[in-house]
Amino acid sequence: MRIQTHVKNLNLLVSTVRQPMDHGYDGIPLWYETMVFPADDSGTITSYSGLHCDRYTTAEEAEEGHKKMVEMVELGAITQREHDD
């Protein structure tokens, strides 16, 4: 699984992927991850220091989480200024 959404007017890329290994803890498996990265006008990531990260157990949770993360970016809840500080 790989989903990417470039929020062009904010130059941010929301990326959701299935991890090659479980990042879970306390017996809760976390195979999927959504991160927000700074990007240029073409959607190419300009820094791999993620601005925000969430992890999920299932593909369905990851897809829903990706949509919510895009909404958060579009509403200004996650900004590139967080990265610049």
C-alpha positions in Angstrom: 0.0 0.0 0.0 1.2 3.5 -0.9 -1.0 6.6 -1.0 0.3 10.0 -1.6 -1.5 13.4 -1.6 0.3 16.6 -2.5 -1.4 19.6 -1.0 0.0 22.0 -3.6 -1.0 25.3 -2.2 0.8 24.4 1.1 3.7 22.4 -0.4 3.1 19.5 1.9 3.0 15.8 1.0 0.8 13.3 3.0 2.2 9.8 2.5 0.7 6.5 3.8 2.7 3.3 3.4 2.8 -0.3 4.8 5.9 -0.7 6.8 8.2 -3.6 6.2 8.2 -4.4 9.9 5.7 -4.1 12.8 6.3 -0.8 14.7 3.8 -1.8 17.4 4.3 -2.0 21.1 2.4 -3.6 24.1 1.1 -6.3 21.7 -0.6 -3.8 19.4 0.6 -4.3 15.8 1.3 -1.2 13.8 2.0 -2.0 10.2 0.9 1.2 8.5 2.2 4.8 8.8 1.0 8.2 7.6 3.5 11.1 7.6 3.4 14.7 6.4 6.5 16.0 4.7 7.6 19.4 3.3 7.5 19.2 -0.5 8.3 21.4 -3.5 5.8 22.6 -6.2 6.0 19.2 -8.0 5.3 17.2 -4.8 8.9 16.0 -4.3 9.8 15.6 -0.6 12.3 18.3 0.3 13.1 17.0 3.9 12.6 13.6 5.4 12.0 15.2 8.8 8.3 14.4 9.1 6.0 17.1 10.4 3.5 14.7 11.8 3.2 10.9 12.0 0.4 8.4 12.9 0.5 4.6 12.8 -2.3 2.1 12.2 -2.9 -1.6 12.6 -5.0 -2.3 9.4 -5.1 -1.0 5.8 -8.6 0.3 6.4 -7.5 2.4 9.4 -4.6 3.7 7.4 -6.7 4.8 4.4 -9.1 6.6 6.8 -6.2 8.1 8.7 -4.7 9.3 5.4 -7.9 11.1 4.5 -8.1 12.7 8.0 -4.5 13.8 7.8 -5.1 15.5 4.4 -8.1 17.3 6.0 -5.9 18.4 8.9 -3.3 19.8 6.5 -5.9 21.6 4.4 -7.5 23.1 7.5 -4.0 24.4 8.7 -3.8 22.1 11.7 -0.4 20.8 10.4 1.8 23.4 8.8 5.3 23.7 7.4 6.0 26.3 10.1 6.1 23.5 12.6 9.1 22.2 10.7 10.8 25.6 10.5 10.8 26.3 14.3 
